[in-house]
């Protein structure tokens, strides 16, 4: 299930409040400022800092 474009436009990184982008596989959201990846589970973004993992492009 893809993330709605309108939802993606209003979401921000909970840590730095920066812009986030969708991964190529559409399985997570990336904050390039913090280098964190927030997972998407069952079509729902999990925007909790404790759930984020380090992002290595």
Secondary structure, DSSP 8 states (H G I E B T S, - for coil): ----HHHHHH---TTT---EEE-TTSSEEEETTTTEEEEEETTEE---GGG-EE---
